[in-house]
Every structure is written in C-alpha cells, then in structure tokens.
Amino acid sequence: MIRRFRAAPPYLLAAALVPLLALSACTQTPEEGFEEEPPAATAADADTGAGSAIETETAQAEIGGPASDAAAGAASELGATPCDTEAVQSLIGTQGSETVYAKAVQESGAKSHRALGPTDMATMDFRPDRLNIDLDEAGKITGFRCG
C-alpha cells in the first residue's frame, strides 16, 4: 500500500499564517532597535552615578556626614555665618546692576552671588557662601537669601 501526501486544507494554513504574520510585524529592524551609547573615551567622561563633588558634599551635609561637620566647625571658628543678609537690607528697592551686586557681596561677606528674576530657573544646590539676589520684573532688588 502506497501512501500519498495530502495537502492541508486552506483554512488550516490560514490559521497558522495569521499568528506568524502578526509576530513578524512586531520584530524590530536594526534602525528601530536600541542604540548603544559608545564607551567613554576617558575615565573622566564616564558617568559613575556617584554624583559630582558638589552633590556629594551637599548630600553629606544634609545627612550629617563629614562635610557638614567640617562646615559647622569652620562656622563656629569664625564666629559668623559665611553670608549675612542683614548687612545688605538697605539695598532692597535699588535697581540691580553689577556694581550693586559687587557691593552686596562685599557687605554680606559672601564668596559669590547670583541674581534671580521672577521667571529665572535656578539650581537647588545649597551653598552657604553664596548670596542670592531676588529681583522683580523691572530688575529691582526685592530681597536677599544665602544659599
């Protein structure tokens, strides 16, 4: 007895092809796939996830680490904070300019400053030796903050 090969019914072939076509539509071509970032050229370019020195010092200061102990020791040795906003209150209401900012930095004892308008963005890092100069829409000084 000889067996003959018999073709599958068309409905069975269609039922098998539909899932295969659906799966092939979901595969990614090389252009659509994940693009790997090239390796860093030097160790300085590599992001270790540890944060910058400023971020690390700030985090240590917030949790009471060695950086905050050193800052507290330095402030107590000097007997004053590194930034004094009380000394510059007389400048509130004056038009902001580089000469006024320099005078405010000198009188407050701060090491640096930044002038911030009402719509200006600013980083959230805390620097106790920095004088923040708040300005209104017209550029007049409305207040001072340290940090």
Order of alpha helices (4+ residues) and beta strands (2+ residues): alpha-alpha-alpha-alpha-beta-beta-beta
